[in-house]
Structures are given as structure tokens and as C-alpha cells.
Amino acid sequence: MRRYLLELKLFWANRFNRWLLIAYFVAALAAIVMGNNAYKHELSLVAMAEDDYQQSLLDYRDKHDAGELKPGYMGYYLFHPVAQTPSVWTTLFRGERDESPSHLRVRLLGLQTQLNASDPVNADTLLSGQFDLAFVWLFLMPLLIAAMGVNVLADEKSSGRWSMLLSQVAQGRTIINRKLAMPALILAAVNIMILALAVVLTDLHLSWALVGVTVLVLLYQLCWWLICRWIVMLDRSASFNYLAFLSIWLFFSFVIPGLSYLYQVKQQKPGADAAIVFEQRQYMNDSWDRDKYADFADFLERFPTWSDTAPLGDEFDWRWYYAMQHMSDVVVADHVQQRVASKKASYEQGVLFSWFSPVMSLQYGLNRLADADTTAYLNFIEQVSDYHRQLEDFLWSFLFFNKPFEKIDFEHMPDFSYESDPKPWMDATLLKLLLIMGVFVALNLNSVRRAAWW
């Protein structure tokens, strides 16, 4: 125990180590604060959209009292807000939320155009991404581990102390293990403190999910310490050690994710979303020049729920207009299904690549926990589609059956409420990290056997 306390004093006496830990802690704290601000801002946007929506409903109530309300016009002009309500975990892990639109306003027109013609965020922010705690853990923590531990042996040899230290123990690896264990324990304590601060500063609460995150982060940290220890046991120069660690870090952080991204892009069809929008709009535009009676009859045959309605007259009829808007979604339905299937397949391919990188493994797990991945976006789009159908059923019941819209019917207007996808996130991530750690445990054991003096 006395020797470990001595190692602690030696480690903390190094000004470089102290400043590295302070900088790491400050970066993590800044990420938490910035992530909390982004989370609160998103919630405020959702609240503002809902307030604006309620004000619009009040205006339509006033028109109803004045006898000026027409359900057909309300369906066209009333925008209904839908939002992928952020999980509290997005405070720490933004994931893919900024890559797809999570706040929309829909009305009773062709849905696919409304979904695919929306920009997610300012394109400039996508270049650099969001600075969150996941970035600090995934990319900065391994570099901190390298700076604190990858040259413990090289530094002792260059200073001339190694021969003296080696004469005091039976095995040299005892010294290495002690020198690596101390910064590892300190870093683990710092990471636990960071999570504790996140609970204090944000809306996070003590839960089993928090325990799971703590376990995964500590395992991820241990994985990089095993990599560091393996490089140390190769017994090379300081420059070689740094180059070896950086090469492994680049391979896990950029090469494998880059290959995954290129492979996924290759499977995608460029311009698929734009093609859906174009085809849908083209159908709706052409419908003005076609026989509206024949088109409306075809719609009623496809959807017999609305067939018990009066024939169309010669004047413009909202029933025909909304029927054709709905049919414009029907004609692109196959393309939409192919796009969804393609996105799911692309995501699954990324999951397969994550088995070969601790960075991707933890990233996919944290994104799933925060409900901020491709699965969450597709779930959101599916719920928006269901909500759009509810709006159609609600307003069409007045238009198609000539039913009067009463003031009390405003209370029956469908509301959108996002429900997150409860898919598991812990088990697969834990297994991936343990398997990757097993590889480096084996490499460490092999290094011990190869060097007799260890």
C-alpha cells in the first residue's frame, strides 16, 4: 500500500499530469453544460410550437363562433406540431439527432413531401457536430490515457532509474502495473465524479441506466489502458509508443467508422428522398388535368370507408383535393418502404462494424440509450405517419359525410405524443467491449511470455 501511495505522490507531482486531468475535467464539464443548454432549448422549441398551435386553435374557435369556419380550409391551413421529444440523456449524448429533422409541422397534404422537404438544422453545424460528453469520452479520453501512461517504461529508462527499480522487485511487470494502475484509478474517479456532476447539473436522476453507463465507461477506459499496457510491454522507444497508440486510436476512431460509413453510403440510393418528393408533387400536379370523377371513384374503391359519400359536383371539392393528396402518398409508398428498409439495413451494417471498434461499440450503445440513433428517427417517422392518418380520419369524417363541425369537436382533435423506442442497449455494448478487451488481454499475456525479464 505504501508503494501505491508513493506512486500517487509521484504522479500528482508531475505538473503535466495535473493539467491534463484538469483540462479533461473542464472539457467534460463544458460538454455537460452545453448539452444541458441544447436539451433545454429543444424543450423550449417544443413548448413554443405547442403554444402557437393552441393559439391557432383559439383563432379557429373564434371563426367557428362567427360562422366562418370551414373544415376544408382548416385542414389546409392548420399546421399540427410533431416533435421527437428529446430524452434527458441527450444532455450528454446528442447522437444523430442533428442529422434528421426532429421538429415538424404537418397538415392534411401529402405527408412524404412534408417529411422530406425539411432541413434538420443549419448545415454548417453538421460539419463540426455537437460537442457533448460522448465526444469527450470516446475521443479525448484515449488520448489522455496515452499521455499519462504509454511512456511509463520509456521515461524510467531514459532517466536511468529503471535498473535501480528493477533490482527491488522480482518481476518488472509489477512496477509497470503499479505505475499504470494509479492514473487508471484516478481517471476512473474523475469519470465517476463527472457523472455525479451531470446528475446534479441536469435533469438526470439516479437510475439503473446511470449505473449501466458508469459500467460501460469504466470498461471502455479499461480497454484503452490494456492497449496502453500492451504497447508499454513491447519495450520500445517513446516515439514508437506514441506512434503505435495514435495508430490504434486512429484505426478504431476513424478508419473503421469511415469504412462503415463508406459501405453504408454505397448501399444507399443518392437522391432517393428528392425523388420521392418529385414523384409525389408530379402526381398531384397532374391530377388537376385528369378526370377528377374517375380519380375520385378510384380513391373510393381503394378506400371503401369513405365510399358512402355524395357524388362530386362541378365546383372545387375539398374531398377530391384531400383524396388526391392521400393518393400521392400511395403512389410513392413502395419507394418509402424501400428507403426505410435501406436505412434499417444501413444501420444494421454499422452495428456489425461496431464489433471491431470499442469507439463505435460505446457510441452505438450511448446513442441507443439517448434514443438518438437511426432506429429512433424511423420510429418517429412511423409515429408521425400514424398521427397523419388520425388527422385524416378525424377531419374527413366531417367532409365526406357532410357532418357539421361543432365547437366541442375541437376537444376531440388528435394530439401527437412521441413515444421512445425501448430497445435494449446495455447487453450488446457490454459484450462488444468485453470481446475487444479479451483480444488485448491475450496480447498482454503474449508480451509477458515473450519478455523473460517481465
ChimeraX attribute file (.defattr): number of C-alpha atoms within 10 A of each C-alpha:
attribute: neighborCount
match mode: 1-to-1
recipient: residues
	/A:1	6
	/A:2	7
	/A:3	11
	/A:4	13
	/A:5	11
	/A:6	12
	/A:7	19
	/A:8	18
	/A:9	12
	/A:10	12
	/A:11	18
	/A:12	16
	/A:13	11
	/A:14	10
	/A:15	9
	/A:16	13
	/A:17	17
	/A:18	14
	/A:19	12
	/A:20	15
	/A:21	18
	/A:22	13
	/A:23	13
	/A:24	20
	/A:25	18
	/A:26	13
	/A:27	18
	/A:28	27
	/A:29	20
	/A:30	15
	/A:31	23
	/A:32	26
	/A:33	19
	/A:34	18
	/A:35	24
	/A:36	22
	/A:37	14
	/A:38	19
	/A:39	23
	/A:40	17
	/A:41	12
	/A:42	18
	/A:43	15
	/A:44	12
	/A:45	14
	/A:46	19
	/A:47	12
	/A:48	13
	/A:49	20
	/A:50	16
	/A:51	13
	/A:52	14
	/A:53	17
	/A:54	13
	/A:55	12
	/A:56	16
	/A:57	17
	/A:58	13
	/A:59	13
	/A:60	20
	/A:61	18
	/A:62	14
	/A:63	13
	/A:64	16
	/A:65	12
	/A:66	9
	/A:67	9
	/A:68	11
	/A:69	17
	/A:70	14
	/A:71	19
	/A:72	18
	/A:73	10
	/A:74	15
	/A:75	19
	/A:76	14
	/A:77	14
	/A:78	17
	/A:79	17
	/A:80	23
	/A:81	20
	/A:82	23
	/A:83	22
	/A:84	26
	/A:85	18
	/A:86	22
	/A:87	16
	/A:88	19
	/A:89	24
	/A:90	23
	/A:91	25
	/A:92	28
	/A:93	27
	/A:94	27
	/A:95	25
	/A:96	17
	/A:97	23
	/A:98	18
	/A:99	18
	/A:100	15
	/A:101	19
	/A:102	20
	/A:103	17
	/A:104	19
	/A:105	16
	/A:106	21
	/A:107	18
	/A:108	23
	/A:109	21
	/A:110	23
	/A:111	20
	/A:112	21
	/A:113	19
	/A:114	14
	/A:115	18
	/A:116	17
	/A:117	12
	/A:118	14
	/A:119	14
	/A:120	16
	/A:121	15
	/A:122	9
	/A:123	11
	/A:124	8
	/A:125	11
	/A:126	12
	/A:127	8
	/A:128	8
	/A:129	14
	/A:130	20
	/A:131	18
	/A:132	25
	/A:133	26
	/A:134	23
	/A:135	20
	/A:136	17
	/A:137	21
	/A:138	20
	/A:139	15
	/A:140	15
	/A:141	19
	/A:142	23
	/A:143	17
	/A:144	18
	/A:145	22
	/A:146	21
	/A:147	17
	/A:148	21
	/A:149	22
	/A:150	26
	/A:151	23
	/A:152	18
	/A:153	24
	/A:154	18
	/A:155	14
	/A:156	14
	/A:157	14
	/A:158	11
	/A:159	8
	/A:160	11
	/A:161	12
	/A:162	16
	/A:163	11
	/A:164	10
	/A:165	12
	/A:166	16
	/A:167	10
	/A:168	10
	/A:169	11
	/A:170	11
	/A:171	13
	/A:172	19
	/A:173	17
	/A:174	12
	/A:175	21
	/A:176	17
	/A:177	11
	/A:178	15
	/A:179	21
	/A:180	21
	/A:181	17
	/A:182	21
	/A:183	21
	/A:184	20
	/A:185	14
	/A:186	15
	/A:187	20
	/A:188	18
	/A:189	13
	/A:190	17
	/A:191	21
	/A:192	16
	/A:193	13
	/A:194	18
	/A:195	22
	/A:196	15
	/A:197	15
	/A:198	22
	/A:199	15
	/A:200	11
	/A:201	13
	/A:202	19
	/A:203	13
	/A:204	18
	/A:205	13
	/A:206	9
	/A:207	8
	/A:208	9
	/A:209	14
	/A:210	16
	/A:211	11
	/A:212	16
	/A:213	17
	/A:214	16
	/A:215	15
	/A:216	21
	/A:217	18
	/A:218	18
	/A:219	19
	/A:220	25
	/A:221	21
	/A:222	18
	/A:223	23
	/A:224	23
	/A:225	23
	/A:226	21
	/A:227	24
	/A:228	27
	/A:229	26
	/A:230	23
	/A:231	23
	/A:232	24
	/A:233	23
	/A:234	16
	/A:235	16
	/A:236	13
	/A:237	15
	/A:238	17
	/A:239	10
	/A:240	14
	/A:241	22
	/A:242	17
	/A:243	11
	/A:244	16
	/A:245	23
	/A:246	15
	/A:247	13
	/A:248	14
	/A:249	21
	/A:250	14
	/A:251	15
	/A:252	19
	/A:253	17
	/A:254	15
	/A:255	15
	/A:256	19
	/A:257	20
	/A:258	13
	/A:259	13
	/A:260	21
	/A:261	17
	/A:262	12
	/A:263	15
	/A:264	18
	/A:265	12
	/A:266	11
	/A:267	14
	/A:268	15
	/A:269	11
	/A:270	10
	/A:271	9
	/A:272	15
	/A:273	17
	/A:274	13
	/A:275	14
	/A:276	23
	/A:277	22
	/A:278	13
	/A:279	17
	/A:280	24
	/A:281	18
	/A:282	12
	/A:283	17
	/A:284	18
	/A:285	13
	/A:286	9
	/A:287	17
	/A:288	11
	/A:289	8
	/A:290	10
	/A:291	9
	/A:292	17
	/A:293	14
	/A:294	10
	/A:295	16
	/A:296	20
	/A:297	15
	/A:298	13
	/A:299	18
	/A:300	16
	/A:301	12
	/A:302	12
	/A:303	11
	/A:304	9
	/A:305	12
	/A:306	19
	/A:307	16
	/A:308	10
	/A:309	13
	/A:310	10
	/A:311	11
	/A:312	15
	/A:313	8
	/A:314	8
	/A:315	6
	/A:316	10
	/A:317	12
	/A:318	18
	/A:319	17
	/A:320	19
	/A:321	19
	/A:322	20
	/A:323	21
	/A:324	23
	/A:325	20
	/A:326	20
	/A:327	21
	/A:328	26
	/A:329	23
	/A:330	15
	/A:331	14
	/A:332	18
	/A:333	15
	/A:334	12
	/A:335	16
	/A:336	17
	/A:337	11
	/A:338	13
	/A:339	17
	/A:340	15
	/A:341	12
	/A:342	16
	/A:343	18
	/A:344	15
	/A:345	15
	/A:346	21
	/A:347	19
	/A:348	15
	/A:349	16
	/A:350	21
	/A:351	17
	/A:352	14
	/A:353	18
	/A:354	24
	/A:355	18
	/A:356	17
	/A:357	22
	/A:358	26
	/A:359	23
	/A:360	26
	/A:361	26
	/A:362	27
	/A:363	21
	/A:364	22
	/A:365	23
	/A:366	25
	/A:367	24
	/A:368	23
	/A:369	25
	/A:370	24
	/A:371	30
	/A:372	25
	/A:373	22
	/A:374	21
	/A:375	18
	/A:376	22
	/A:377	21
	/A:378	15
	/A:379	17
	/A:380	22
	/A:381	19
	/A:382	13
	/A:383	18
	/A:384	24
	/A:385	16
	/A:386	13
	/A:387	19
	/A:388	21
	/A:389	14
	/A:390	16
	/A:391	20
	/A:392	19
	/A:393	14
	/A:394	15
	/A:395	20
	/A:396	22
	/A:397	16
	/A:398	15
	/A:399	20
	/A:400	18
	/A:401	13
	/A:402	11
	/A:403	11
	/A:404	12
	/A:405	16
	/A:406	13
	/A:407	13
	/A:408	9
	/A:409	11
	/A:410	13
	/A:411	10
	/A:412	9
	/A:413	13
	/A:414	16
	/A:415	13
	/A:416	17
	/A:417	13
	/A:418	15
	/A:419	12
	/A:420	18
	/A:421	15
	/A:422	10
	/A:423	11
	/A:424	11
	/A:425	19
	/A:426	18
	/A:427	10
	/A:428	16
	/A:429	21
	/A:430	18
	/A:431	13
	/A:432	19
	/A:433	24
	/A:434	16
	/A:435	15
	/A:436	17
	/A:437	21
	/A:438	14
	/A:439	13
	/A:440	19
	/A:441	17
	/A:442	13
	/A:443	17
	/A:444	21
	/A:445	12
	/A:446	13
	/A:447	19
	/A:448	16
	/A:449	10
	/A:450	12
	/A:451	11
	/A:452	9
	/A:453	11
	/A:454	16
